[in-house]
Amino acid sequence: MLWELMDGSRTKSEITEILEQTFHERMIPASHRVAMSIQEMIDLGLVIPLPSQFRGQWNIDAVIDYADD
């Protein structure tokens, strides 16, 4: 579910709130688990944090590299 929520339209806080509402006490502390899971995905090269909120259009230019920001 975390992977699906990480579509660029939500902040980490919004994702955490959704997961807390969905999984209740089974996911507490959700903020820590979300942060650790996102960091693991970043470390594995599965995701790249965007420098700003997603506006509905991906930049597919070959020269852009958000990892260097």
Backbone bond lengths (Angstrom), bond angles and torsions (degrees), N, CA, C in turn:
res aa  C-N    CA-C-N  psi(-1)  N-CA   C-N-CA  omega(-1)  CA-C   N-CA-C  phi
1 M - - - 1.445 - - 1.533 110.51 -
2 L 1.330 116.99 -38.25 1.464 120.28 179.53 1.523 110.48 -57.51
3 W 1.318 116.48 -45.75 1.469 121.12 -179.74 1.528 110.54 -56.28
4 E 1.310 117.47 -44.13 1.463 121.63 -179.02 1.527 111.85 -66.84
5 L 1.317 117.20 -34.39 1.461 120.63 -179.59 1.525 112.20 -74.60
6 M 1.322 117.15 -20.60 1.465 121.56 -177.75 1.529 110.55 -86.69
7 D 1.317 116.29 59.25 1.465 120.84 -176.88 1.524 112.73 -101.83
8 G 1.324 116.75 7.28 1.460 120.71 179.21 1.513 114.35 91.08
9 S 1.324 117.52 -5.49 1.465 119.93 -177.81 1.526 112.70 -98.31
10 R 1.346 117.38 -6.34 1.463 121.17 -177.12 1.523 110.50 -126.93
11 T 1.306 115.38 150.38 1.459 120.43 173.22 1.526 108.83 -82.27
12 K 1.330 115.93 167.80 1.461 120.09 176.82 1.527 110.11 -61.10
13 S 1.317 117.53 -37.09 1.472 121.18 178.45 1.522 111.54 -64.05
14 E 1.318 116.67 -41.73 1.472 120.35 178.67 1.526 110.62 -65.41
15 I 1.322 116.90 -41.06 1.467 120.84 177.86 1.523 109.92 -62.14
16 T 1.321 116.31 -45.29 1.464 121.19 179.47 1.521 110.86 -59.29
17 E 1.316 117.18 -44.71 1.469 121.08 179.85 1.526 111.42 -61.59
18 I 1.319 117.23 -43.38 1.470 120.94 178.90 1.524 110.34 -61.54
19 L 1.331 116.81 -44.51 1.463 120.28 -179.68 1.527 111.72 -66.66
20 E 1.324 117.51 -38.53 1.468 120.34 176.81 1.524 110.92 -62.81
21 Q 1.335 116.98 -41.73 1.464 120.99 179.96 1.526 111.14 -68.30
22 T 1.320 116.59 -33.00 1.460 120.96 -177.78 1.525 112.35 -77.89
23 F 1.330 117.03 -45.94 1.460 121.00 -172.44 1.526 114.21 -102.61
24 H 1.316 117.97 -5.78 1.467 123.43 177.31 1.527 110.63 52.42
25 E 1.314 117.43 -135.87 1.461 120.32 -173.77 1.525 113.80 -68.89
26 R 1.316 118.39 -15.73 1.463 120.23 179.52 1.525 111.71 -67.79
27 M 1.321 117.78 -15.82 1.457 122.33 -173.92 1.526 112.09 -113.83
28 I 1.315 118.52 4.97 1.462 121.38 -175.91 1.526 109.05 -82.94
29 P 1.306 121.72 136.72 1.460 125.64 -4.18 1.530 111.17 -81.99
30 A 1.291 116.25 113.79 1.463 121.50 -176.66 1.520 112.08 -62.41
31 S 1.318 118.00 -37.57 1.466 119.80 -176.86 1.526 111.16 -60.37
32 H 1.317 117.41 -39.98 1.465 121.18 178.86 1.526 110.74 -68.68
33 R 1.318 116.52 -45.36 1.469 120.17 -179.60 1.523 111.59 -64.28
34 V 1.321 117.07 -41.03 1.466 120.72 178.77 1.523 109.93 -63.75
35 A 1.325 116.90 -47.45 1.468 120.57 -179.55 1.525 111.28 -60.18
36 M 1.322 117.54 -45.18 1.466 121.54 -179.85 1.527 111.45 -65.68
37 S 1.325 117.06 -40.98 1.466 120.76 -179.99 1.520 111.45 -66.86
38 I 1.323 116.74 -42.95 1.464 120.24 178.32 1.522 110.00 -63.84
39 Q 1.333 117.31 -42.95 1.465 120.07 179.56 1.526 111.11 -62.64
40 E 1.316 117.52 -38.26 1.463 120.57 177.87 1.528 110.70 -64.15
41 M 1.331 116.94 -41.42 1.468 120.20 177.69 1.528 110.91 -64.19
42 I 1.327 117.21 -38.01 1.467 121.35 176.79 1.524 109.41 -64.32
43 D 1.335 116.89 -47.96 1.463 121.74 -179.36 1.523 112.35 -59.65
44 L 1.324 116.69 -34.56 1.466 121.35 179.32 1.528 112.62 -82.18
45 G 1.329 116.96 -3.81 1.457 120.79 -179.89 1.514 113.94 76.37
46 L 1.324 116.63 19.30 1.464 120.68 -178.95 1.516 112.69 -84.05
47 V 1.333 116.93 -26.73 1.461 121.88 179.65 1.522 109.69 -137.88
48 I 1.315 115.25 155.79 1.460 122.42 174.83 1.522 106.89 -128.93
49 P 1.328 117.75 120.19 1.471 119.50 178.79 1.526 110.58 -62.43
50 L 1.315 116.03 136.39 1.462 120.54 177.38 1.521 109.59 -81.40
51 P 1.336 117.55 144.49 1.460 120.04 179.48 1.530 113.11 -72.37
52 S 1.329 117.48 -16.62 1.457 121.97 178.31 1.525 108.56 -149.09
53 Q 1.328 116.04 170.87 1.462 120.60 -178.13 1.520 110.92 -61.63
54 F 1.321 115.45 140.28 1.459 122.60 178.35 1.519 109.57 -65.33
55 R 1.318 117.27 132.28 1.467 122.34 -176.95 1.528 112.71 -108.91
56 G 1.327 117.09 19.23 1.454 120.18 174.60 1.515 115.11 91.37
57 Q 1.319 117.59 5.05 1.460 120.07 179.54 1.525 108.83 -143.50
58 W 1.320 116.20 125.94 1.457 121.33 178.83 1.512 110.53 -83.10
59 N 1.327 116.88 138.69 1.456 121.87 172.26 1.520 107.07 -86.67
60 I 1.313 117.38 116.77 1.457 120.73 -177.12 1.521 112.31 -107.79
61 D 1.343 116.68 16.96 1.459 120.10 176.12 1.520 109.84 -60.94
62 A 1.321 115.94 140.78 1.457 120.85 -179.49 1.525 112.27 -70.68
63 V 1.327 117.82 -20.80 1.463 120.36 -174.01 1.521 113.96 -88.15
64 I 1.305 119.04 -10.20 1.463 120.37 -177.44 1.529 110.11 -85.89
65 D 1.328 116.57 135.98 1.455 121.68 179.18 1.522 108.31 -141.69
66 Y 1.325 117.03 96.25 1.458 121.91 -177.92 1.526 112.10 -66.96
67 A 1.321 117.57 -19.49 1.459 120.67 -178.11 1.524 111.88 -64.95
68 D 1.329 118.48 -23.04 1.459 121.91 -178.64 1.514 113.16 -85.57
69 D 1.337 118.59 -6.44 1.474 121.46 -178.67 1.498 111.87 -75.69
